[in-house]
């Protein structure tokens, strides 16, 4: 059975976790990456979700994208999210990650 660890992490932690074949699941604010919603005063409404980060993709232009699976949205499989949007949404939950270790390593 896989061990599950939880921690406050950085993008480097996610990269190392992925390189080890482990499965990082992060908490973030869906409002900042999917369907922004506001209350009657115009303030953003936070929508807490957990998503599985499946990859980090560096582009030739120097930009970075985060690839994730989100079962809470119809087209959430292998979704590509801009690094800055991801980091902003993830920071709302203090960069929390749960890591399911790869039992075969």
C-alpha positions in Angstrom: 0.0 0.0 0.0 1.2 3.5 -0.8 2.3 5.8 2.0 0.6 9.2 2.0 2.6 12.2 3.2 1.2 15.7 3.5 3.3 18.9 3.5 3.6 22.5 2.6 5.5 22.5 -0.7 7.2 24.4 -3.5 7.2 23.9 -7.3 10.5 22.1 -6.8 8.9 19.7 -4.4 6.2 18.9 -7.0 8.9 18.4 -9.7 10.9 16.0 -7.4 7.7 14.2 -6.5 6.8 13.7 -10.1 10.3 12.6 -11.0 10.1 9.9 -8.4 6.9 8.6 -9.9 4.8 9.7 -6.9 1.4 11.3 -7.2 1.0 14.9 -5.8 -2.5 16.1 -5.0 -2.7 19.8 -4.2 -5.4 22.0 -2.7 -6.1 25.2 -4.7 -8.7 27.8 -5.4 -10.7 26.7 -8.5 -12.1 30.2 -8.8 -8.7 31.4 -10.0 -8.2 28.8 -12.7 -11.6 27.6 -13.9 -14.8 29.5 -13.4 -14.3 32.8 -11.6 -17.3 33.8 -9.4 -17.9 36.9 -7.4 -20.3 37.7 -4.5 -22.8 40.6 -4.7 -20.0 43.0 -3.6 -17.7 41.9 -6.4 -15.3 40.0 -4.2 -13.9 36.7 -5.5 -15.6 33.6 -4.0 -13.0 30.9 -3.2 -13.8 27.4 -4.4 -11.6 24.9 -2.7 -10.7 21.8 -4.7 -8.1 19.1 -4.8 -6.4 18.2 -8.1 -3.8 15.7 -9.2 -0.7 17.3 -10.7 0.5 15.1 -13.5 3.3 17.2 -15.0 5.3 20.4 -15.2 6.1 21.4 -18.7 8.7 24.0 -19.6 8.2 25.7 -23.0 10.9 27.0 -25.4 9.9 30.6 -24.6 10.8 30.0 -20.9 7.2 29.8 -19.7 6.1 27.0 -17.5 2.8 25.1 -17.5 1.3 22.8 -14.9 -0.6 19.8 -16.1 -3.3 18.5 -13.9 -6.3 16.2 -13.7 -9.4 17.7 -12.1 -12.5 15.4 -11.8 -14.6 18.4 -10.9 -14.8 19.9 -14.3 -16.0 18.3 -17.5 -12.7 18.7 -19.4 -10.4 18.4 -16.4 -8.2 15.6 -17.7 -4.6 16.7 -18.7 -5.6 20.4 -18.3 -2.8 22.8 -18.9 -2.6 25.7 -16.5 -0.2 28.7 -16.6 2.4 28.6 -13.9 1.4 31.9 -12.4 -2.3 31.1 -12.3 -1.5 27.8 -10.7 0.8 29.3 -8.1 -1.7 32.0 -7.2 -4.5 29.5 -6.8 -2.2 27.1 -4.8 -0.9 29.8 -2.5 -4.5 30.4 -1.3 -4.1 27.0 0.5 -0.6 27.6 1.7 1.0 25.3 -1.0 -0.5 22.2 0.6 0.2 18.9 -1.1 -0.6 15.3 -0.3 1.8 12.8 -1.9 0.9 9.2 -2.5 4.2 7.5 -2.8 4.8 5.1 -5.7 4.9 1.7 -4.1 7.0 0.2 -6.9 10.1 2.4 -6.3 
